[in-house]
Amino acid sequence: QVQLVESGGGLVQAGGSLRLSCAASGRTFSSYAMGWFRQAPGKEREFVAAITWGGTNTYYADSVKGRFIISRDNARNTVYLQMNSLKPEDTAVYYCAQASAARTVVYGRASDYGRWGQGTQVTVSS
């Protein structure tokens, strides 16, 4: 059973930075694309970023492009989300997710991801 455990969330002032981590266990991490999503109170879950299984290609929502960086360390079974120039509108619970199928390219469609972490809260104060 795959488990995804996020960490690194917290409270930060606008303009600050945070680095989220997601540690995976249970199956061959390096064969699966990974993604980050977020959900703010009263809003639907939205796509933030994704990375292919080898880390060659990355994809971002327009709202975070140029500020967030997704990366992965397959030797550590971990995916990261470096968040810079944070804004109050980035406040949300952030979830990491693993693609349902190995070696498939996935983007922002939540239904393409079969495993989800429990989420970590990010709060950006103005």
C-alpha positions in Angstrom: 0.0 0.0 0.0 1.5 3.3 -1.1 1.7 6.0 1.5 2.4 9.6 0.9 3.4 11.9 3.8 3.7 15.6 3.3 5.6 17.9 5.6 7.0 21.5 5.6 3.8 23.5 5.8 3.4 26.4 8.2 2.8 30.1 8.6 4.8 32.5 6.6 4.5 36.2 5.7 3.8 37.3 2.2 6.9 37.3 0.1 8.4 34.5 2.1 9.3 31.0 1.1 8.5 27.4 2.2 9.6 24.0 1.0 7.2 21.2 1.1 8.3 17.6 1.0 6.4 14.4 0.3 7.9 11.1 1.2 6.5 8.0 -0.6 6.6 4.4 0.3 5.1 1.2 -1.0 6.0 0.9 -4.7 8.6 1.9 -7.2 8.6 5.7 -6.7 10.8 6.4 -9.7 8.2 4.9 -12.1 5.4 7.3 -11.3 4.7 10.9 -12.1 4.0 13.0 -9.0 1.9 16.1 -8.5 1.0 18.8 -6.0 -2.6 20.1 -5.5 -4.1 22.5 -3.1 -7.4 23.3 -1.6 -8.4 26.6 0.0 -11.4 26.8 2.3 -14.7 26.9 0.4 -12.9 26.2 -2.9 -12.3 23.1 -5.1 -9.0 21.3 -5.1 -6.8 22.7 -7.8 -3.7 21.6 -9.6 -0.4 23.3 -8.6 2.5 21.4 -10.3 3.5 18.0 -11.7 6.7 16.2 -12.5 7.4 13.2 -14.7 8.7 10.0 -13.3 12.3 10.7 -14.2 12.1 14.4 -13.3 12.8 15.5 -16.9 9.6 17.5 -17.4 7.6 19.8 -15.1 4.3 21.5 -15.4 2.7 24.3 -13.4 -0.5 26.1 -13.0 -0.4 29.6 -14.3 -1.0 31.0 -10.8 2.3 29.6 -9.5 4.5 29.6 -12.6 7.8 31.5 -12.0 7.3 31.3 -8.2 7.1 27.5 -7.4 9.5 24.7 -8.3 8.7 21.1 -8.2 11.5 18.6 -8.0 12.1 15.0 -7.0 14.8 12.8 -5.5 14.2 9.2 -6.6 16.9 7.9 -4.4 15.0 9.3 -1.4 11.5 8.6 -2.7 10.7 12.2 -2.2 9.1 15.0 -4.2 9.5 18.6 -3.2 7.6 21.9 -3.8 9.7 25.0 -3.3 7.4 27.9 -2.9 8.8 31.4 -3.3 7.3 34.9 -3.3 4.3 33.5 -1.5 1.0 35.4 -1.6 -2.0 35.3 0.8 -4.0 33.6 -2.0 -1.5 30.7 -1.8 -3.1 29.8 1.6 -4.5 26.3 1.3 -4.0 22.7 2.3 -1.4 21.3 0.0 -1.6 17.6 -1.1 0.9 15.5 -3.0 -0.4 12.8 -5.3 1.0 9.9 -7.3 -0.1 9.0 -10.8 -2.4 6.0 -11.0 -0.3 4.3 -13.7 3.4 3.9 -14.1 5.3 5.8 -16.7 2.4 7.9 -17.8 2.5 11.7 -18.3 -0.1 13.4 -16.1 -0.9 17.1 -15.7 -3.6 18.7 -13.8 -6.5 16.3 -13.8 -7.0 14.9 -10.3 -8.6 11.7 -11.6 -5.2 10.8 -13.1 -3.7 10.4 -9.6 -4.5 7.3 -7.6 -2.7 8.0 -4.3 -2.9 11.1 -2.1 -1.3 12.3 1.0 -3.1 13.7 4.0 -2.2 17.3 3.3 -0.2 20.0 4.9 -1.4 23.5 5.8 0.2 26.5 4.3 -0.9 29.9 5.6 0.5 33.1 4.1 -0.2 36.3 6.1 -0.4 39.7 4.5 
